[in-house]
Amino acid sequence: MLLVLIGHADVVDHYRTLWIYKWVYLFHMPLFFCVSGYLFALTESYSLKVSTFVRKKTFRLLIPLVVITTIGFLLKSQIGIAAERPVSTDFISYLHCFLYPNDNPVAYLWFLTVLFEIQILIFVYYNFLAINVKWLLPIAIVAFYIIPEINFLYVSQAIYYIVFFVCGILFCRYEKEVIDYLHLRSWGMMILLGVLSVSSPYIILPIYFAIIYALIGIFFSISLVLNLQKKNIKIFPKLRKYTYTIFCLSWFSQSFCRTVLMSHFNFSLLALYYCDFLYF
């Protein structure tokens, strides 16, 4: 949740030039999909009946997407050109929001579409294809590099993030072996991974290294959590069960800050961050 808060605190354009923004964006969504894959395997979601699985994922992912998108669409259609990203007030534009998630009035919700697609694909893979899931990892990596960008239903993003979803599944299967092999419980490894991760924004390498950057950040996060657990340190434990809701609804407070407080009432940047913090 903290990574999401930092990554989406860009109420002003120059925030995106800061190191912390670039660093968080190297791995915070790959980490999210890795955790999603881990939980998918841990809860054995693949063992559910097809109807049960589809119903659960629809209620968990698609209904929030439709409800929040509809509210955002209606609000922006009323605001008109005063909105940061105006929308047309016709059904075709409304349908377009779902078919092209990047054009959704609540653009933050793209991950719901992508996660739904990935989970459906993995479920089919588990239940109807007699192939070990570990082979899906190299297939997804190759597909990411050779398939041209497809914005329809954010297919390109699904191809990219399925890499980390499968990593989460494999980590769940071989958790002890991976932790022991990489010495993730040691403070030394945590510091090394941390240094590599935080210095990544300063290293200019081709886009092909995006997966490596993300994996370094993911392993650093895992190592950090393991070492905090050893010290029995918990960060905002009471908020853990609300993180999904907080992220889905954060758009409303941030849009209010951008379009109303800052644009029309000239609130200071400090006041805007304070308002956003109070919302979270």
N, C-alpha and C positions, 0 to 999 in steps of 0.2 A: 504494500500500500504506500509506503514511503517513497519508493521509486516512482510509482504512478503519480504521486503528488508532485514530486520534483519535476518529472518529465512533462507534466501538463500545467505547470505554473507560468506558462509563457503568455502573460497578459500584455506584454509589449514585444515588438518584433526583435529588438536587439538581444532578448533573452536567449534566442536560438544560436547566438554566436558565442555564448559562454561555454567554458569547459564542462561544467557540470551537466548542462543540457546534452552536449555531444556525448559525454561519457554514459549517461543513463540510457540514451537512445541506442547505444551499441548493443545492449543486452537485456533491457527490462522486459520487452515483449517476448524475446526468445525464452527468458526465464519463466514468464507466465505460461507459455505453451509447454515448456518442459515440466513444470509443476502440474499442469493439466494432464499431461501424458502419464505422469507418475500416479496421480489420483485415479486416472482411468484404469490403470493396471491394478492398483492397490484395492480398489472397490470391485474389481472384476466386472466392470460394466459390459464387457464383451460377452459375458455369459447370460445376459438377459434375453428374454424373448424379443423378437424384432419389434412387435407392436409396443411392448413396454419400453424398450430403449428409445424408439422414435418419440413416444409420448413424453417421456421424461426430458429428453433433450429439447423438444419443442417448447415445453413449459419453462424450462430453465434458460433457454437461449433465444428462441424465436419470438415468444410472446413479449418479453421485455424489449426486444428490438422493435417490434411493431408498435407497441404502446408508446415508447419514448420517442421513436421517430415521428409518429403521428402528432404527438404533442409539440415536438420541435417544429414540424412542418406547419402546423396551424399557427403557432406563435410567429414564425418567420413570415408567413403569408400575410399576417396582420400588420407586422412592422414594416414590410415592404423594403424599399431601398435602404432604409436605416439599418437593416440587419447586416452583420459582417459578411455573410454569404447568403444573399437573397435567393428566394425560390419562386418559381412560377406556380400559380394557384390552379393547376389543372391536374387531372388524374394521371396523365402520362408522366408528368414531373414527379408525382407522388410514387408511381410505380418505379420510375428511374432510380429513386433513392435506394430501393432494395436491390435492384439489379446491378447497380454500380455503387457499392458502399462508400467509395471515396467522395461521392457527390451527395451523400446523406447529409441533411441539415445538422444532424448530430454525428459528425464525422468520427467521433471517438468510438462509436459503436461498431466499427468495421470488424473488430475482433470477434463479435458474436457470430457474424456470418461465416468467417473463416474457421472458427472453432467448431461450429456445427458441421461444416463440410468435412473437416478433418476427422471428427469423431464418427461421422457416418461412413467415411472411407475406411477407417481403421476397423470399425465394426464389421463391415463387409469383408475386409481382408482376413479378419480372425475367423469368421464363420463360414465363408464360402470359397476361400482360396487355401489350398493345402500347402502354404509356403510359410516358413518361419518369419515372424515379424521383423527379425533383425536384418533380413535382406531388403526390407523396405527402406532402410536408412541410406545405403548407397544409391538405390534407385531414385530416392527423393533428391539427394545431393546432385546427381547427374542431371535430373530433370530441371532443377533450379538453374543450372548453368547453361542448358542448351535450349530450353523452351522460351520463346519470345514472350514479352510481357503481355498478360491477358488481364484487362481490368474488369471484364464481365464477371460478376460475383466474386471479384478479387481472387480469381483462380491463381494468379502468380504468387500472391501472398500465402495462399493455402499451401502451395508447393514448397515455398520457403519455410514456413513455420511447421510443416509436418516433420521436417528434419528434427526439430527440437522436441516435438511431441513424442516421436519415436525414441529419442534420447531419454525422455522421462520414463517411458515404458521400460526400456532396457536398464535404466538406473534402478527402477523398482525391483526388477528381477535380480540384478547383481549388485545390490546396494552395498553390502558388506565388502565384497571383493573390490569394488571401485574405491570406496573410502579408504580401505587398507592399502591398496596398491598406490594410490596417489597421496597417501598420508594426509588426507583432508582434515583430520582431527588435530594436526600439529599447528602451533602458532606460526612456525617458520613457513610452512606451505601457504598458510592463509596470507601472511605478509607478502610472500613472493607473488602469489596470484593477484593480490591487491595492487601491488606496484605495477605489474604487467597490465592490469585492467585499467587503472586510472591514467596510465601513460599512453594508452591506445589512441586517444583523440589527437595526440601530438605526432603520431606515426602515420605518415601518408603512404598508404599501400593501396593496391587495386581493390575494387569491390569484391573480387574473388576471395578476399580474406575476411569478409563479413562474418562467415560462419565461425571462423577461428576466434575472432574478437568476441563474438557472442558466447562461445563455449568457455573462454577464459573468465568472462564475467559471471557465467552460471556457476562454474566451479568455485570461484571466489565467494559467491553468495552462499553456496552449500557449506564451504569451509567456515565461513563467518558464523553461520547458524550453529554448526556443530560445536564450535569453540564457545559460543555464547551459552549453549546448553550445558557445557561442562561447568560453567560458572553460575548456572541457574539464573541467567539474565534473560528477562522477558521484556520485549518492547511492545507497548500498547496491547497487552493480551486480551483486554476486553473488547477491542475493536476487530479482532480477527474474523469473527463470524459476519461482520458487516462490510468487509472490504469490497466484495462484489457489488453490493448496493451502492456504496460510496462512489465507486468508479462510474457506475452506470448513470448516476444522478449528478455527478460533478459538473457536467456540461452546463446545467442551468445557472449555477452560481458563477462559473467562469464567464459565461456569455453575458450575464448581468453586469459583471465587473467591466468587461471590455466595452460593451455597447452602450451602457447607461452611465455607470459611475465615471469611467475614464473619458468617453467620447463627449458626453453631454454635460457632466458636472465637474470635469477636470479634477477628479480625485488624484491624490498623489500616489505614486507606485507603492509606497509603504502602506498606505491605507488599503489599497487593493489587495495586497498580500494578506493583510490582517483580516479582511472580509472573507477571502478564500479560506484562510486557516480556520476561522470560526465556523465556516460551513462544514469543513472536514471534521 
